[in-house]
Amino acid sequence: MDKKVIFIAFAIEDVRQRDLFTGQSIHPMSPFEFIDMSVKQPYDTGWKDRVRTRIRRSDGVILLVSKNSILSTGQEWEVNCALEEKKPILGIWAYSNDTTRPSFMKSVTIISWSWQAITDFIDSL
């Protein structure tokens, strides 16, 4: 069975949560791999082109959502790109005590972080 490719979109301030999240894919028997395109510098046209290519090649997109997402222009662009590309999207609240819903994610399902829910999403792709 081929591994599912999941694009991860998150605010750079939540990089530690991203590290915890993507650590699951390190296991050699893991049926998925995560890809993110985080940068610490301004987003240029080249970055956007590379992200769009990666999103197109992905089976689905998982968003790590927090209060930091509100001001994350990179994450907002990634979400809009995923919607334009009609990719399956699942939002996960990055912190149990933060259920912020950014306006640019109004059409996205966002749930509490649960490995069963994440597995179900990936298995549905």
N, C-alpha and C positions, 0 to 999 in steps of 0.2 A: 504494500500500500504506500502510495506517495504521501509525503508529509503535506499537511495543509499549511499554507503561508498566510499569516495574519499580520496585517499592518497595525502598528500601535501608534496612536496619536495622543500626546500628552503635553501639558505645559512644562517647560524646562525646569520650573521650580519643583516639580513633582518627580524629578529624575530618580530619587531613592525609591519611590513607590514603583516606578517603571522597572527598576532593577529587581525588586522583590517579585514583581509580576512575571517578568521574562525569565527569571531563574528557573521556572518550571520547564522551560524548553531545553535546558541543558542535558537532562536525562537522555541517554542514548535511545531509549525505547519511546520517547515522546513522539506522538504522531503529528506534531505541529512545530513550526518555527515562527518566531516573531521577528518583525522588521520594523525599525523606526528610523526616521530621518531627522533626528533632532540636531539643531545647530545653535550655536551661541552668538552668531553674528546675524546681520540683517538678511532677510530672505530676498534672494535675487531671482531673476528669471530662470537661471540654470538650476537652482534649487527646486523651483516649482516644477520644472520639466522632469527632473529626476524623481520627485515625489509622485507626480502623476503616473509616471512609468511604473514605479513600485506599487502604487495602489492598483493600477490596472492588472498587474501580475499577481496580486494578492487574491486569496479566496474570500477574504472578509476583513473587516476593520473593527478593532476594539479601541474604544476611547477610555482613557483614564480621566475622570471628571472630578474637578475640585473647584474651590473658589479661585484658584490660580488660572483656571481655564478662561474665566471671563475676559482677562486682558491678554490672553495668548493669541496673538495674531497668526502665528504659525499653526497652532492647533485649529483655529477657526478655518484657515485656508484648507488644511487637510480634511476637515469634516466636510466642507463645501465640495471639495474635489471628490471625496468618496460618494457623496450624494449625487453629484453629476455623473459619476461613473457607474452609478446604480449598484454599488457594492453593499452586501449585507453588513449592517453596523450594529454593534452592541456597545452601549455605554456602561461603564463600571464606576461607581463612586470610589475614588482613590482612598478615602478615609471614612471610617464608620460614623464619625461625628460631623460630616460635611456632605450635605445633600444639595449643594448648589446646582442649579440648572441654568447654564448660560443660554441666552436667547438664541444663539446660533445653533443650539442643539434641540430646539423645540420639537422637531419631528423624530428625534432619536429616542429609543427605549433606553432608559438608564436604570440599572438595578444595583443592589448591594453586591459587594465583592463576595462571590461564592464559587469555589472551584467546580462545583457540580453545574452551576449555571453556565460557567465559561466552557466547560467540557461539552455541555448540551449544545451551546452555540456553535462551537467548532465542529462537532459531529454533524450538525445540520447543514454544513456547507458542502 
